[in-house]
Amino acid sequence: MPSASEAPPWRVLVALLVYNGEALVTQCLRSLSSLEASPHSIEVLILDDASPAPGWSERCQALCSDLGFSYYRSPRNLGIPRNMNLGLLWALERGYDAVVLLNADTVVPVNLIPQLIEPLRGSDDVSSVTAWSNNVSIYSLPTEEPDLLGSSPDLVNWVSAVMEREFGGQTIDIPSAMGFCMAIPSAVIHQVGIMDPVFGRGYSEEIDWCLRSHSLGYKSLLAPSCFVYHAGSGVNKVEGLVGGANRLMSANQAIIDTRYPLYSAQIDAYWASTLPGDLRERGTRAIVIGAAKEQGYRLDAGWLQRRPSDEQVVRFRIDPVEAFPAVTGSYLGFECTLPVGPGGVVETLESIVGAPPKEIRIHDRGSRSSELIGAAAVRSGTQLRRLPYDERVF
């Protein structure tokens, strides 16, 4: 089999599942219009599952026409698994090499297609590749400020580019894919089939599909080099599948437990391993340090974990008296922890980032605060600010 770089380019179908959610869908469509195709060709198909919101289907179709996307509205509501199947069958009947199933509550990066498709082209035993995200169950790189990413495709592009540099196409074997964004080769659809309609309006259908593929010798991969913003359960919420007294999630989970009694143990084993933590540590460190190198950073010394008014400022924080200190870095709600070397806080950050802090803020007294005041005094490019100390009663 030729290597991925030697194989001919693929025709890729991106099938976007839509049901109401005009604000989310519009945002997602805008990000899809900027996808980087090279070397592959991309076509986008919007699958409107009979959205009932007045006038929304017509507006969606018009927007798709403006963006050059295909649009299909089901005559009646099918539910998520059957809507997914429309995308899978569309890809098979029209000769696409792969299909990317995508939820509408996402913002995708420009590098989505190369990062998801290359692992499929590089091996014939891969049934799916899932993107990394801020909100995708056990495969998450969490942030405390997801709305920042959701409102800015440029930030999503930046984070995904940092992940691509950090992980360089590395993939991770995982128990199953996640349907919010998963790439599937058409050749595997021929072998495995489509989503099982027994899952009704949706939930766990992609898990069942993946585990069926695994029984045939295929595997599922996570691509941490591709980061997709995910609002989380947006499609399920508008479909009425989560929240309230709805028992559909539990019922579909029971189907998975009955069909695949070992699956829950596989999830537990993955979660108990060092792999998820190592991935998150690498990812958040790359984001925080990458941003600090590009735009500079601020260093705070204080007892309280104050949240900055602007999360788009790179900030490092240190306890003002800790004898064996560690620095907590944050950017866009992502956080990482860095041990402080024997040279002190500022020297440690200089060695990692390549530059001293632009600003040092002293919130509280302490030996480390005194150290930072001294460090600022000998660095002409660092501004020192001493803020009023908080009163405390012990």
Protein Blocks (a to p, Z undefined) as FASTA:
>chain_A
ZZfklpccdddddddddeejllmmmmmmmmmmmpcfblcdcddddddehiabghklmmmm
mmmmmnopacdddfbdebjmlmmmmmmmmmmmnopabdcdddfkbccdfklmmmmmmmmm
mpckbfbdcdddfbecjlcccdfblmlmmmomklmmmmmmmmmmmnnopacddfbdcfkb
ccddfklmmmnopcdfklonoghjlmmmmmmmmmnopacdddfkbccddebhklmmmnop
ggcjbfklmmmmmmmmmmmmmlmmmmmmmmmmmklmmmmmmmmmmmmmmmmmmnopaddd
dfbdcddfblkbccddddfkbfbdcddddeehiacdddddfkojklmmmmmnopacfbdc
dfbgcfklmmmmmmmmmmmkbccdddddddddZZ
